[in-house]
Amino acid sequence: MDLNALIDDIANRADDFLVEKSDRKDARAAIGALLTTDYPQVAAKDRPRVIGGVMAVLEEEDFFGTEFAGDSWNDSDDDEAGE
C-alpha cells in the first residue's frame, strides 16, 4: 500500500469527516478511527506515520486556523513604534 497516496486521500477528505473537530487531539482520534473502519489493511506499525502525515498536511493547509504567529496579546511593537 502506498502510504503517501493514502495520506493525501485522507487529507483531501478531512472536511467531510473532521466537521467541528478543530482540536488537534480530536482530529488525530478521528483519523485513527477512519483508518480502522475504512483502511483495516494498514499495518499497526504504519498507522502513526499515516496519522502524522495527515496532520502535517492539515497543519500546512491551516486547517486548524492557526494564522497568527507569536503572541497576539503582546503590544510591545506598538510601544516601540511610538518611541
Phi, psi and omega in degrees: 000135179277103184293326179296319177294322178295317178301313179298318180298313181293318179298322179292335180265002187303322180300332182280319187253356176251030179301127179060027176246075181275349179276130183297323179297315177295322180295316179300317179296320180293322177295317177299318178295320178297318177300317181296316184277318186265337184225061182294344180284349179288125182295148180304323181291338181268344184301314178299324178295318180294312180300314178297321179295317178296316179298321179297317178297315181295321177297316180298325180273006180058037181300327184267006174071044179257058184282346181264135176246147179083196183264104183289347180267352182270119181254028182297332177297324178294321180296319180293325181292331182277352183284000000 
